[in-house]
Amino acid sequence: MSVKKFFQNAFSDMKESTKAQHEVDKANFAAAKAESKATWEEAKQSPSARQQMMQEEREEQIAKAKEREAAANKRIENAKKR
C-alpha cells in the first residue's frame, strides 16, 4: 500500500467518524433541549398539579422498590434451598 493510499483511507475514515459523531451530538442536544422544556413546563404548573405529579412519581418509586425487594427475597430463598 502506498503512503498516498494510506492517508486517503485514514482521512476517509476520520471523515466518516466525524459525521457519525455529529449525528450523536445532534441527537443528544435535541434530547437535552426537550428535557429542559419539559422541566420548564412542569415548573409552570399549578402547585396542586405539581404536588399530584410528585406523588405519582413517589408511588412509582415505591412500587419499583417493592418489586426489587420481592426479587431479592426470592433470590435469598433460592440460595437457602441449595
HTML snippet that shows the backbone in 3Dmol.js (N, CA, C, O; Angstrom):
<script src="https://3Dmol.org/build/3Dmol-min.js"></script>
<div id="view" style="width:600px;height:400px;position:relative"></div>
<script>
const pdb = `
ATOM      1  N   MET A   1       0.852  -1.176   0.000  1.00  0.00           N
ATOM      2  CA  MET A   1       0.000   0.000   0.000  1.00  0.00           C
ATOM      3  C   MET A   1       0.896   1.236   0.000  1.00  0.00           C
ATOM      4  O   MET A   1       1.859   1.328   0.760  1.00  0.00           O
ATOM      5  N   SER A   2       0.563   2.150  -0.844  1.00  0.00           N
ATOM      6  CA  SER A   2       1.368   3.371  -0.933  1.00  0.00           C
ATOM      7  C   SER A   2       0.995   4.324   0.205  1.00  0.00           C
ATOM      8  O   SER A   2      -0.066   4.209   0.819  1.00  0.00           O
ATOM      9  N   VAL A   3       1.880   5.243   0.456  1.00  0.00           N
ATOM     10  CA  VAL A   3       1.651   6.235   1.500  1.00  0.00           C
ATOM     11  C   VAL A   3       0.439   7.083   1.152  1.00  0.00           C
ATOM     12  O   VAL A   3      -0.362   7.424   2.022  1.00  0.00           O
ATOM     13  N   LYS A   4       0.311   7.419  -0.115  1.00  0.00           N
ATOM     14  CA  LYS A   4      -0.822   8.240  -0.562  1.00  0.00           C
ATOM     15  C   LYS A   4      -2.141   7.521  -0.275  1.00  0.00           C
ATOM     16  O   LYS A   4      -3.082   8.125   0.240  1.00  0.00           O
ATOM     17  N   LYS A   5      -2.206   6.249  -0.605  1.00  0.00           N
ATOM     18  CA  LYS A   5      -3.428   5.464  -0.378  1.00  0.00           C
ATOM     19  C   LYS A   5      -3.714   5.335   1.119  1.00  0.00           C
ATOM     20  O   LYS A   5      -4.867   5.391   1.546  1.00  0.00           O
ATOM     21  N   PHE A   6      -2.655   5.163   1.907  1.00  0.00           N
ATOM     22  CA  PHE A   6      -2.808   5.059   3.359  1.00  0.00           C
ATOM     23  C   PHE A   6      -3.478   6.308   3.921  1.00  0.00           C
ATOM     24  O   PHE A   6      -4.429   6.215   4.697  1.00  0.00           O
ATOM     25  N   PHE A   7      -2.974   7.483   3.520  1.00  0.00           N
ATOM     26  CA  PHE A   7      -3.533   8.726   4.035  1.00  0.00           C
ATOM     27  C   PHE A   7      -4.946   8.976   3.503  1.00  0.00           C
ATOM     28  O   PHE A   7      -5.785   9.531   4.213  1.00  0.00           O
ATOM     29  N   GLN A   8      -5.211   8.575   2.273  1.00  0.00           N
ATOM     30  CA  GLN A   8      -6.570   8.717   1.751  1.00  0.00           C
ATOM     31  C   GLN A   8      -7.541   7.893   2.588  1.00  0.00           C
ATOM     32  O   GLN A   8      -8.621   8.372   2.937  1.00  0.00           O
ATOM     33  N   ASN A   9      -7.165   6.662   2.910  1.00  0.00           N
ATOM     34  CA  ASN A   9      -8.024   5.808   3.741  1.00  0.00           C
ATOM     35  C   ASN A   9      -8.186   6.384   5.139  1.00  0.00           C
ATOM     36  O   ASN A   9      -9.284   6.381   5.696  1.00  0.00           O
ATOM     37  N   ALA A  10      -7.089   6.876   5.703  1.00  0.00           N
ATOM     38  CA  ALA A  10      -7.139   7.433   7.060  1.00  0.00           C
ATOM     39  C   ALA A  10      -8.068   8.643   7.110  1.00  0.00           C
ATOM     40  O   ALA A  10      -8.906   8.744   8.006  1.00  0.00           O
ATOM     41  N   PHE A  11      -7.925   9.552   6.160  1.00  0.00           N
ATOM     42  CA  PHE A  11      -8.775  10.740   6.156  1.00  0.00           C
ATOM     43  C   PHE A  11     -10.225  10.392   5.849  1.00  0.00           C
ATOM     44  O   PHE A  11     -11.139  11.032   6.369  1.00  0.00           O
ATOM     45  N   SER A  12     -10.438   9.410   5.031  1.00  0.00           N
ATOM     46  CA  SER A  12     -11.795   8.963   4.743  1.00  0.00           C
ATOM     47  C   SER A  12     -12.451   8.399   6.006  1.00  0.00           C
ATOM     48  O   SER A  12     -13.613   8.686   6.297  1.00  0.00           O
ATOM     49  N   ASP A  13     -11.695   7.599   6.743  1.00  0.00           N
ATOM     50  CA  ASP A  13     -12.210   7.048   7.999  1.00  0.00           C
ATOM     51  C   ASP A  13     -12.517   8.148   9.008  1.00  0.00           C
ATOM     52  O   ASP A  13     -13.539   8.101   9.691  1.00  0.00           O
ATOM     53  N   MET A  14     -11.632   9.138   9.100  1.00  0.00           N
ATOM     54  CA  MET A  14     -11.856  10.249  10.034  1.00  0.00           C
ATOM     55  C   MET A  14     -13.106  11.038   9.647  1.00  0.00           C
ATOM     56  O   MET A  14     -13.863  11.478  10.512  1.00  0.00           O
ATOM     57  N   LYS A  15     -13.317  11.213   8.340  1.00  0.00           N
ATOM     58  CA  LYS A  15     -14.485  11.948   7.861  1.00  0.00           C
ATOM     59  C   LYS A  15     -15.769  11.219   8.246  1.00  0.00           C
ATOM     60  O   LYS A  15     -16.718  11.842   8.721  1.00  0.00           O
ATOM     61  N   GLU A  16     -15.802   9.917   8.046  1.00  0.00           N
ATOM     62  CA  GLU A  16     -16.986   9.128   8.414  1.00  0.00           C
ATOM     63  C   GLU A  16     -17.214   9.151   9.918  1.00  0.00           C
ATOM     64  O   GLU A  16     -18.352   9.258  10.375  1.00  0.00           O
ATOM     65  N   SER A  17     -16.151   9.051  10.677  1.00  0.00           N
ATOM     66  CA  SER A  17     -16.262   9.078  12.134  1.00  0.00           C
ATOM     67  C   SER A  17     -16.797  10.425  12.614  1.00  0.00           C
ATOM     68  O   SER A  17     -17.616  10.485  13.532  1.00  0.00           O
ATOM     69  N   THR A  18     -16.335  11.490  11.995  1.00  0.00           N
ATOM     70  CA  THR A  18     -16.798  12.830  12.356  1.00  0.00           C
ATOM     71  C   THR A  18     -18.278  12.992  12.042  1.00  0.00           C
ATOM     72  O   THR A  18     -19.018  13.568  12.839  1.00  0.00           O
ATOM     73  N   LYS A  19     -18.720  12.490  10.892  1.00  0.00           N
ATOM     74  CA  LYS A  19     -20.141  12.566  10.539  1.00  0.00           C
ATOM     75  C   LYS A  19     -20.994  11.811  11.555  1.00  0.00           C
ATOM     76  O   LYS A  19     -22.036  12.301  11.988  1.00  0.00           O
ATOM     77  N   ALA A  20     -20.547  10.624  11.927  1.00  0.00           N
ATOM     78  CA  ALA A  20     -21.309   9.817  12.887  1.00  0.00           C
ATOM     79  C   ALA A  20     -21.364  10.511  14.248  1.00  0.00           C
ATOM     80  O   ALA A  20     -22.413  10.526  14.891  1.00  0.00           O
ATOM     81  N   GLN A  21     -20.246  11.085  14.691  1.00  0.00           N
ATOM     82  CA  GLN A  21     -20.224  11.774  15.983  1.00  0.00           C
ATOM     83  C   GLN A  21     -21.114  13.001  15.950  1.00  0.00           C
ATOM     84  O   GLN A  21     -21.751  13.331  16.950  1.00  0.00           O
ATOM     85  N   HIS A  22     -21.164  13.683  14.812  1.00  0.00           N
ATOM     86  CA  HIS A  22     -22.032  14.853  14.674  1.00  0.00           C
ATOM     87  C   HIS A  22     -23.498  14.456  14.838  1.00  0.00           C
ATOM     88  O   HIS A  22     -24.266  15.179  15.471  1.00  0.00           O
ATOM     89  N   GLU A  23     -23.888  13.326  14.278  1.00  0.00           N
ATOM     90  CA  GLU A  23     -25.263  12.842  14.429  1.00  0.00           C
ATOM     91  C   GLU A  23     -25.569  12.540  15.895  1.00  0.00           C
ATOM     92  O   GLU A  23     -26.656  12.850  16.382  1.00  0.00           O
ATOM     93  N   VAL A  24     -24.617  11.938  16.588  1.00  0.00           N
ATOM     94  CA  VAL A  24     -24.791  11.645  18.017  1.00  0.00           C
ATOM     95  C   VAL A  24     -24.946  12.946  18.793  1.00  0.00           C
ATOM     96  O   VAL A  24     -25.822  13.059  19.650  1.00  0.00           O
ATOM     97  N   ASP A  25     -24.099  13.928  18.495  1.00  0.00           N
ATOM     98  CA  ASP A  25     -24.173  15.213  19.183  1.00  0.00           C
ATOM     99  C   ASP A  25     -25.507  15.915  18.935  1.00  0.00           C
ATOM    100  O   ASP A  25     -26.080  16.497  19.856  1.00  0.00           O
ATOM    101  N   LYS A  26     -26.007  15.866  17.692  1.00  0.00           N
ATOM    102  CA  LYS A  26     -27.293  16.477  17.381  1.00  0.00           C
ATOM    103  C   LYS A  26     -28.412  15.809  18.172  1.00  0.00           C
ATOM    104  O   LYS A  26     -29.290  16.490  18.703  1.00  0.00           O
ATOM    105  N   ALA A  27     -28.384  14.488  18.253  1.00  0.00           N
ATOM    106  CA  ALA A  27     -29.419  13.763  18.986  1.00  0.00           C
ATOM    107  C   ALA A  27     -29.369  14.087  20.481  1.00  0.00           C
ATOM    108  O   ALA A  27     -30.407  14.281  21.114  1.00  0.00           O
ATOM    109  N   ASN A  28     -28.164  14.145  21.038  1.00  0.00           N
ATOM    110  CA  ASN A  28     -28.019  14.480  22.453  1.00  0.00           C
ATOM    111  C   ASN A  28     -28.480  15.905  22.735  1.00  0.00           C
ATOM    112  O   ASN A  28     -29.102  16.160  23.766  1.00  0.00           O
ATOM    113  N   PHE A  29     -28.184  16.833  21.834  1.00  0.00           N
ATOM    114  CA  PHE A  29     -28.622  18.213  22.007  1.00  0.00           C
ATOM    115  C   PHE A  29     -30.141  18.311  21.964  1.00  0.00           C
ATOM    116  O   PHE A  29     -30.740  19.018  22.775  1.00  0.00           O
ATOM    117  N   ALA A  30     -30.762  17.611  21.030  1.00  0.00           N
ATOM    118  CA  ALA A  30     -32.221  17.633  20.923  1.00  0.00           C
ATOM    119  C   ALA A  30     -32.866  17.043  22.176  1.00  0.00           C
ATOM    120  O   ALA A  30     -33.888  17.540  22.648  1.00  0.00           O
ATOM    121  N   ALA A  31     -32.264  15.986  22.706  1.00  0.00           N
ATOM    122  CA  ALA A  31     -32.802  15.376  23.929  1.00  0.00           C
ATOM    123  C   ALA A  31     -32.670  16.326  25.106  1.00  0.00           C
ATOM    124  O   ALA A  31     -33.609  16.466  25.890  1.00  0.00           O
ATOM    125  N   ALA A  32     -31.533  16.977  25.246  1.00  0.00           N
ATOM    126  CA  ALA A  32     -31.326  17.916  26.349  1.00  0.00           C
ATOM    127  C   ALA A  32     -32.279  19.100  26.233  1.00  0.00           C
ATOM    128  O   ALA A  32     -32.801  19.583  27.238  1.00  0.00           O
ATOM    129  N   LYS A  33     -32.504  19.563  25.016  1.00  0.00           N
ATOM    130  CA  LYS A  33     -33.424  20.671  24.783  1.00  0.00           C
ATOM    131  C   LYS A  33     -34.853  20.285  25.174  1.00  0.00           C
ATOM    132  O   LYS A  33     -35.558  21.068  25.810  1.00  0.00           O
ATOM    133  N   ALA A  34     -35.276  19.082  24.794  1.00  0.00           N
ATOM    134  CA  ALA A  34     -36.627  18.616  25.128  1.00  0.00           C
ATOM    135  C   ALA A  34     -36.781  18.429  26.636  1.00  0.00           C
ATOM    136  O   ALA A  34     -37.820  18.768  27.202  1.00  0.00           O
ATOM    137  N   GLU A  35     -35.743  17.888  27.289  1.00  0.00           N
ATOM    138  CA  GLU A  35     -35.806  17.716  28.741  1.00  0.00           C
ATOM    139  C   GLU A  35     -35.902  19.063  29.447  1.00  0.00           C
ATOM    140  O   GLU A  35     -36.645  19.211  30.417  1.00  0.00           O
ATOM    141  N   SER A  36     -35.154  20.036  28.961  1.00  0.00           N
ATOM    142  CA  SER A  36     -35.195  21.372  29.547  1.00  0.00           C
ATOM    143  C   SER A  36     -36.582  21.989  29.410  1.00  0.00           C
ATOM    144  O   SER A  36     -37.098  22.592  30.350  1.00  0.00           O
ATOM    145  N   LYS A  37     -37.178  21.832  28.231  1.00  0.00           N
ATOM    146  CA  LYS A  37     -38.522  22.366  28.012  1.00  0.00           C
ATOM    147  C   LYS A  37     -39.536  21.663  28.912  1.00  0.00           C
ATOM    148  O   LYS A  37     -40.436  22.304  29.455  1.00  0.00           O
ATOM    149  N   ALA A  38     -39.394  20.353  29.068  1.00  0.00           N
ATOM    150  CA  ALA A  38     -40.306  19.610  29.937  1.00  0.00           C
ATOM    151  C   ALA A  38     -40.189  20.094  31.379  1.00  0.00           C
ATOM    152  O   ALA A  38     -41.193  20.244  32.076  1.00  0.00           O
ATOM    153  N   THR A  39     -38.964  20.334  31.818  1.00  0.00           N
ATOM    154  CA  THR A  39     -38.755  20.837  33.179  1.00  0.00           C
ATOM    155  C   THR A  39     -39.395  22.209  33.341  1.00  0.00           C
ATOM    156  O   THR A  39     -40.010  22.489  34.370  1.00  0.00           O
ATOM    157  N   TRP A  40     -39.258  23.060  32.341  1.00  0.00           N
ATOM    158  CA  TRP A  40     -39.851  24.388  32.382  1.00  0.00           C
ATOM    159  C   TRP A  40     -41.375  24.298  32.442  1.00  0.00           C
ATOM    160  O   TRP A  40     -42.010  25.004  33.226  1.00  0.00           O
ATOM    161  N   GLU A  41     -41.959  23.437  31.618  1.00  0.00           N
ATOM    162  CA  GLU A  41     -43.414  23.304  31.607  1.00  0.00           C
ATOM    163  C   GLU A  41     -43.913  22.755  32.951  1.00  0.00           C
ATOM    164  O   GLU A  41     -44.960  23.175  33.444  1.00  0.00           O
ATOM    165  N   GLU A  42     -43.173  21.831  33.530  1.00  0.00           N
ATOM    166  CA  GLU A  42     -43.561  21.301  34.835  1.00  0.00           C
ATOM    167  C   GLU A  42     -43.481  22.377  35.905  1.00  0.00           C
ATOM    168  O   GLU A  42     -44.315  22.414  36.810  1.00  0.00           O
ATOM    169  N   ALA A  43     -42.495  23.246  35.815  1.00  0.00           N
ATOM    170  CA  ALA A  43     -42.342  24.315  36.803  1.00  0.00           C
ATOM    171  C   ALA A  43     -43.478  25.322  36.709  1.00  0.00           C
ATOM    172  O   ALA A  43     -43.825  25.954  37.707  1.00  0.00           O
ATOM    173  N   LYS A  44     -44.061  25.480  35.530  1.00  0.00           N
ATOM    174  CA  LYS A  44     -45.162  26.426  35.349  1.00  0.00           C
ATOM    175  C   LYS A  44     -46.504  25.877  35.828  1.00  0.00           C
ATOM    176  O   LYS A  44     -47.487  26.616  35.879  1.00  0.00           O
ATOM    177  N   GLN A  45     -46.557  24.595  36.180  1.00  0.00           N
ATOM    178  CA  GLN A  45     -47.823  24.009  36.617  1.00  0.00           C
ATOM    179  C   GLN A  45     -48.285  24.645  37.930  1.00  0.00           C
ATOM    180  O   GLN A  45     -47.501  25.231  38.676  1.00  0.00           O
ATOM    181  N   SER A  46     -49.568  24.508  38.176  1.00  0.00           N
ATOM    182  CA  SER A  46     -50.096  24.995  39.445  1.00  0.00           C
ATOM    183  C   SER A  46     -49.539  24.129  40.572  1.00  0.00           C
ATOM    184  O   SER A  46     -49.161  22.981  40.340  1.00  0.00           O
ATOM    185  N   PRO A  47     -49.484  24.669  41.784  1.00  0.00           N
ATOM    186  CA  PRO A  47     -48.929  23.890  42.901  1.00  0.00           C
ATOM    187  C   PRO A  47     -49.645  22.558  43.126  1.00  0.00           C
ATOM    188  O   PRO A  47     -49.001  21.556  43.440  1.00  0.00           O
ATOM    189  N   SER A  48     -50.960  22.537  42.970  1.00  0.00           N
ATOM    190  CA  SER A  48     -51.686  21.287  43.196  1.00  0.00           C
ATOM    191  C   SER A  48     -51.351  20.252  42.120  1.00  0.00           C
ATOM    192  O   SER A  48     -51.209  19.067  42.421  1.00  0.00           O
ATOM    193  N   ALA A  49     -51.227  20.692  40.888  1.00  0.00           N
ATOM    194  CA  ALA A  49     -50.876  19.767  39.805  1.00  0.00           C
ATOM    195  C   ALA A  49     -49.459  19.244  40.002  1.00  0.00           C
ATOM    196  O   ALA A  49     -49.183  18.071  39.749  1.00  0.00           O
ATOM    197  N   ARG A  50     -48.567  20.111  40.452  1.00  0.00           N
ATOM    198  CA  ARG A  50     -47.185  19.700  40.694  1.00  0.00           C
ATOM    199  C   ARG A  50     -47.128  18.694  41.846  1.00  0.00           C
ATOM    200  O   ARG A  50     -46.396  17.707  41.772  1.00  0.00           O
ATOM    201  N   GLN A  51     -47.890  18.937  42.898  1.00  0.00           N
ATOM    202  CA  GLN A  51     -47.917  18.001  44.025  1.00  0.00           C
ATOM    203  C   GLN A  51     -48.441  16.644  43.581  1.00  0.00           C
ATOM    204  O   GLN A  51     -47.914  15.609  43.989  1.00  0.00           O
ATOM    205  N   GLN A  52     -49.464  16.643  42.756  1.00  0.00           N
ATOM    206  CA  GLN A  52     -50.034  15.396  42.264  1.00  0.00           C
ATOM    207  C   GLN A  52     -49.008  14.639  41.428  1.00  0.00           C
ATOM    208  O   GLN A  52     -48.873  13.423  41.565  1.00  0.00           O
ATOM    209  N   MET A  53     -48.280  15.352  40.560  1.00  0.00           N
ATOM    210  CA  MET A  53     -47.266  14.728  39.724  1.00  0.00           C
ATOM    211  C   MET A  53     -46.160  14.118  40.603  1.00  0.00           C
ATOM    212  O   MET A  53     -45.704  13.002  40.356  1.00  0.00           O
ATOM    213  N   MET A  54     -45.746  14.858  41.614  1.00  0.00           N
ATOM    214  CA  MET A  54     -44.696  14.361  42.501  1.00  0.00           C
ATOM    215  C   MET A  54     -45.176  13.141  43.283  1.00  0.00           C
ATOM    216  O   MET A  54     -44.407  12.207  43.508  1.00  0.00           O
ATOM    217  N   GLN A  55     -46.446  13.144  43.698  1.00  0.00           N
ATOM    218  CA  GLN A  55     -46.993  11.999  44.427  1.00  0.00           C
ATOM    219  C   GLN A  55     -47.016  10.764  43.533  1.00  0.00           C
ATOM    220  O   GLN A  55     -46.696   9.663  43.982  1.00  0.00           O
ATOM    221  N   GLU A  56     -47.391  10.944  42.274  1.00  0.00           N
ATOM    222  CA  GLU A  56     -47.396   9.818  41.334  1.00  0.00           C
ATOM    223  C   GLU A  56     -45.985   9.267  41.147  1.00  0.00           C
ATOM    224  O   GLU A  56     -45.797   8.052  41.075  1.00  0.00           O
ATOM    225  N   GLU A  57     -44.991  10.155  41.066  1.00  0.00           N
ATOM    226  CA  GLU A  57     -43.599   9.711  40.935  1.00  0.00           C
ATOM    227  C   GLU A  57     -43.156   8.926  42.167  1.00  0.00           C
ATOM    228  O   GLU A  57     -42.482   7.903  42.049  1.00  0.00           O
ATOM    229  N   ARG A  58     -43.544   9.415  43.362  1.00  0.00           N
ATOM    230  CA  ARG A  58     -43.187   8.702  44.591  1.00  0.00           C
ATOM    231  C   ARG A  58     -43.830   7.324  44.639  1.00  0.00           C
ATOM    232  O   ARG A  58     -43.186   6.351  45.031  1.00  0.00           O
ATOM    233  N   GLU A  59     -45.100   7.236  44.241  1.00  0.00           N
ATOM    234  CA  GLU A  59     -45.790   5.951  44.233  1.00  0.00           C
ATOM    235  C   GLU A  59     -45.116   4.974  43.264  1.00  0.00           C
ATOM    236  O   GLU A  59     -44.997   3.783  43.551  1.00  0.00           O
ATOM    237  N   GLU A  60     -44.682   5.491  42.125  1.00  0.00           N
ATOM    238  CA  GLU A  60     -43.984   4.653  41.149  1.00  0.00           C
ATOM    239  C   GLU A  60     -42.660   4.152  41.724  1.00  0.00           C
ATOM    240  O   GLU A  60     -42.302   2.990  41.536  1.00  0.00           O
ATOM    241  N   GLN A  61     -41.939   5.017  42.416  1.00  0.00           N
ATOM    242  CA  GLN A  61     -40.669   4.627  43.027  1.00  0.00           C
ATOM    243  C   GLN A  61     -40.884   3.580  44.113  1.00  0.00           C
ATOM    244  O   GLN A  61     -40.096   2.642  44.241  1.00  0.00           O
ATOM    245  N   ILE A  62     -41.952   3.738  44.897  1.00  0.00           N
ATOM    246  CA  ILE A  62     -42.261   2.760  45.949  1.00  0.00           C
ATOM    247  C   ILE A  62     -42.575   1.410  45.327  1.00  0.00           C
ATOM    248  O   ILE A  62     -42.110   0.379  45.813  1.00  0.00           O
ATOM    249  N   ALA A  63     -43.364   1.405  44.250  1.00  0.00           N
ATOM    250  CA  ALA A  63     -43.707   0.148  43.574  1.00  0.00           C
ATOM    251  C   ALA A  63     -42.452  -0.543  43.036  1.00  0.00           C
ATOM    252  O   ALA A  63     -42.310  -1.759  43.170  1.00  0.00           O
ATOM    253  N   LYS A  64     -41.550   0.215  42.436  1.00  0.00           N
ATOM    254  CA  LYS A  64     -40.308  -0.369  41.927  1.00  0.00           C
ATOM    255  C   LYS A  64     -39.462  -0.931  43.068  1.00  0.00           C
ATOM    256  O   LYS A  64     -38.867  -1.999  42.932  1.00  0.00           O
ATOM    257  N   ALA A  65     -39.408  -0.220  44.185  1.00  0.00           N
ATOM    258  CA  ALA A  65     -38.627  -0.687  45.330  1.00  0.00           C
ATOM    259  C   ALA A  65     -39.210  -1.981  45.888  1.00  0.00           C
ATOM    260  O   ALA A  65     -38.464  -2.880  46.278  1.00  0.00           O
ATOM    261  N   LYS A  66     -40.530  -2.082  45.928  1.00  0.00           N
ATOM    262  CA  LYS A  66     -41.159  -3.308  46.418  1.00  0.00           C
ATOM    263  C   LYS A  66     -40.877  -4.481  45.483  1.00  0.00           C
ATOM    264  O   LYS A  66     -40.669  -5.605  45.940  1.00  0.00           O
ATOM    265  N   GLU A  67     -40.870  -4.220  44.173  1.00  0.00           N
ATOM    266  CA  GLU A  67     -40.540  -5.272  43.211  1.00  0.00           C
ATOM    267  C   GLU A  67     -39.105  -5.749  43.413  1.00  0.00           C
ATOM    268  O   GLU A  67     -38.835  -6.949  43.383  1.00  0.00           O
ATOM    269  N   ARG A  68     -38.197  -4.816  43.616  1.00  0.00           N
ATOM    270  CA  ARG A  68     -36.798  -5.187  43.850  1.00  0.00           C
ATOM    271  C   ARG A  68     -36.657  -5.989  45.142  1.00  0.00           C
ATOM    272  O   ARG A  68     -35.892  -6.952  45.199  1.00  0.00           O
ATOM    273  N   GLU A  69     -37.401  -5.586  46.184  1.00  0.00           N
ATOM    274  CA  GLU A  69     -37.349  -6.305  47.454  1.00  0.00           C
ATOM    275  C   GLU A  69     -37.871  -7.726  47.290  1.00  0.00           C
ATOM    276  O   GLU A  69     -37.285  -8.671  47.821  1.00  0.00           O
ATOM    277  N   ALA A  70     -38.971  -7.880  46.557  1.00  0.00           N
ATOM    278  CA  ALA A  70     -39.535  -9.209  46.331  1.00  0.00           C
ATOM    279  C   ALA A  70     -38.556 -10.087  45.551  1.00  0.00           C
ATOM    280  O   ALA A  70     -38.390 -11.267  45.863  1.00  0.00           O
ATOM    281  N   ALA A  71     -37.916  -9.514  44.546  1.00  0.00           N
ATOM    282  CA  ALA A  71     -36.939 -10.272  43.766  1.00  0.00           C
ATOM    283  C   ALA A  71     -35.757 -10.688  44.638  1.00  0.00           C
ATOM    284  O   ALA A  71     -35.254 -11.804  44.510  1.00  0.00           O
ATOM    285  N   ALA A  72     -35.315  -9.806  45.514  1.00  0.00           N
ATOM    286  CA  ALA A  72     -34.197 -10.132  46.407  1.00  0.00           C
ATOM    287  C   ALA A  72     -34.593 -11.224  47.384  1.00  0.00           C
ATOM    288  O   ALA A  72     -33.803 -12.130  47.652  1.00  0.00           O
ATOM    289  N   ASN A  73     -35.797 -11.154  47.918  1.00  0.00           N
ATOM    290  CA  ASN A  73     -36.257 -12.197  48.844  1.00  0.00           C
ATOM    291  C   ASN A  73     -36.346 -13.551  48.148  1.00  0.00           C
ATOM    292  O   ASN A  73     -36.029 -14.581  48.742  1.00  0.00           O
ATOM    293  N   LYS A  74     -36.773 -13.545  46.900  1.00  0.00           N
ATOM    294  CA  LYS A  74     -36.841 -14.787  46.135  1.00  0.00           C
ATOM    295  C   LYS A  74     -35.442 -15.359  45.933  1.00  0.00           C
ATOM    296  O   LYS A  74     -35.241 -16.568  46.044  1.00  0.00           O
ATOM    297  N   ARG A  75     -34.492 -14.505  45.641  1.00  0.00           N
ATOM    298  CA  ARG A  75     -33.105 -14.961  45.483  1.00  0.00           C
ATOM    299  C   ARG A  75     -32.570 -15.543  46.780  1.00  0.00           C
ATOM    300  O   ARG A  75     -31.841 -16.535  46.765  1.00  0.00           O
ATOM    301  N   ILE A  76     -32.930 -14.923  47.916  1.00  0.00           N
ATOM    302  CA  ILE A  76     -32.493 -15.419  49.227  1.00  0.00           C
ATOM    303  C   ILE A  76     -33.058 -16.816  49.463  1.00  0.00           C
ATOM    304  O   ILE A  76     -32.343 -17.718  49.897  1.00  0.00           O
ATOM    305  N   GLU A  77     -34.348 -16.988  49.172  1.00  0.00           N
ATOM    306  CA  GLU A  77     -34.981 -18.295  49.357  1.00  0.00           C
ATOM    307  C   GLU A  77     -34.328 -19.353  48.471  1.00  0.00           C
ATOM    308  O   GLU A  77     -34.079 -20.476  48.910  1.00  0.00           O
ATOM    309  N   ASN A  78     -34.055 -18.986  47.223  1.00  0.00           N
ATOM    310  CA  ASN A  78     -33.402 -19.930  46.299  1.00  0.00           C
ATOM    311  C   ASN A  78     -31.998 -20.290  46.789  1.00  0.00           C
ATOM    312  O   ASN A  78     -31.564 -21.435  46.657  1.00  0.00           O
ATOM    313  N   ALA A  79     -31.305 -19.328  47.344  1.00  0.00           N
ATOM    314  CA  ALA A  79     -29.952 -19.586  47.830  1.00  0.00           C
ATOM    315  C   ALA A  79     -29.973 -20.497  49.060  1.00  0.00           C
ATOM    316  O   ALA A  79     -29.072 -21.317  49.235  1.00  0.00           O
ATOM    317  N   LYS A  80     -30.985 -20.363  49.905  1.00  0.00           N
ATOM    318  CA  LYS A  80     -31.080 -21.198  51.108  1.00  0.00           C
ATOM    319  C   LYS A  80     -31.432 -22.637  50.756  1.00  0.00           C
ATOM    320  O   LYS A  80     -31.054 -23.554  51.485  1.00  0.00           O
ATOM    321  N   LYS A  81     -32.149 -22.856  49.653  1.00  0.00           N
ATOM    322  CA  LYS A  81     -32.554 -24.196  49.247  1.00  0.00           C
ATOM    323  C   LYS A  81     -31.385 -25.013  48.741  1.00  0.00           C
ATOM    324  O   LYS A  81     -31.444 -26.242  48.778  1.00  0.00           O
ATOM    325  N   ARG A  82     -30.355 -24.396  48.282  1.00  0.00           N
ATOM    326  CA  ARG A  82     -29.217 -25.116  47.695  1.00  0.00           C
ATOM    327  C   ARG A  82     -28.328 -25.678  48.723  1.00  0.00           C
ATOM    328  O   ARG A  82     -27.326 -26.312  48.393  1.00  0.00           O
TER     329      ARG A  82
END
`;
const viewer = $3Dmol.createViewer("view");
viewer.addModel(pdb, "pdb");
viewer.setStyle({}, {cartoon: {color: "spectrum"}});
viewer.zoomTo();
viewer.render();
</script>
